[in-house]
Amino acid sequence: MADTVAEQIAALQDEDWAIREEAATMLGTLRDPRAVAPLVSVLRDDDRAVRDAATSALLAIGEPAVTTLGACLSDPVLTVQELASSVLATIADARVLAPLVKALASHDWIVRMHAAKALGRIRDPGTVAPLVPLLQDKVKAVREETSTALAAIGEAALSSLIAALTHAEWLVRLHAVEALGKTRSPEAVEPLLSVLFNDQDRAVREDAVRALGQIGNARAVGFLVTAMKTPGLRPLAVEALGRIGDRRAVPVLIEVLEGVDRPEISQPIDGCGDQWDEDRIALSEAAKALGTIRDETAIPSLIKALRYTVTRADAADALTRFGSAVIAPLLALLAHEPDDNIRYHLKETLARVGWRAGRI
């Protein structure tokens, strides 16, 4: 009886690249551990399509390929290191902890990036110390994967991340803030509040607001309301209040939506031109936030926001979150509304909350 796996392994040596590619693809489908070593050897193939097929096949085989790929992280051929690390980023386990930690020091940023991601998958507390220095890596992708990895490790990484909030290099502080947000740990709230009001870098302060929203702890509500008064932070603080979802923020969000207590200085948004300043962004975010919190006291203000182009779509979407509670007031408005654009949004919203079109 023919051994299909053996046949495909043999075909990996064929002179025709298309046959080699097809063989690698077939071995990925068969997922036989016997194919691991032959497929790893194909990572050196001159043809990129063949290498890509071998990489996909090793990914499909999964766990049986882990230790062999770990050994590839010290291969003299850089392409092999890159491909092996890219697979390990998805399938790594504790058996390859040591080679992955070593790979964090690679001069190849692709290897460093994938190694950090793989360590985030393994979540070993012992990898916190070697990961933290990569928060100041010269390559953004490496910094971001490191931040995500430290967040995935969680509790064991908290003290190191909190300590990094006072690092002299702003990029380290920035990615430490991002990681703390991803941990969603209540322990990070107080340190992040300190960053929000004391850090000298605008980008770090902005990310502190985002992180507080991610964590979703109600202790931050009052401080975020205060932060709304700071130029540059208003839209982010409004969005964060919506993510936290505490009803105490509803009156403040209604005031934002209705244009009450607008800031004297409204900062233009980069790339949007002077006509699209942060206050307009804040209006949209307030509508979204009120829809997320779903306090029915916000319904009249959201209905009023349907009259303005800048908030119409977001207000309509927010109203759908209240379900049948909005049907009566929307029908009352529809009966007397002459503007076709507003009528369209009213009908769309009513349809989305379950009111039959035939009854409109």
Protein Blocks (a to p, Z undefined) as FASTA:
>chain_A
ZZfklmmmmmmmpmblklmmmmmmmmmmnopaklmmmmmmmmmpmblklmmmmmmmmmmn
mmmlmmmmmmmmmgfblklmmmmmmmmmmmgcfklmmmmmmmmmpcbfklmmmmmmmmmm
nopaklmmmmmmmmmgfbfklmmmmmmmmmmnommlmmmmmmmmmgfblklmmmmmmmmm
mnopaklmmmmmmmmmmpmbfklmmmmmmmmmmnopaklmmmmmmmmmpghjlmmmmmmm
mmnopaklmmmmmmmmnopaiafbdcddehkajmlcfklmmmmmmmmmmmmnopaklmmm
mmmmmmpmklmmmmmmmmmmnmmmlmmmmmmmmmmmmblklmmmmmmmmmmnopafklZZ
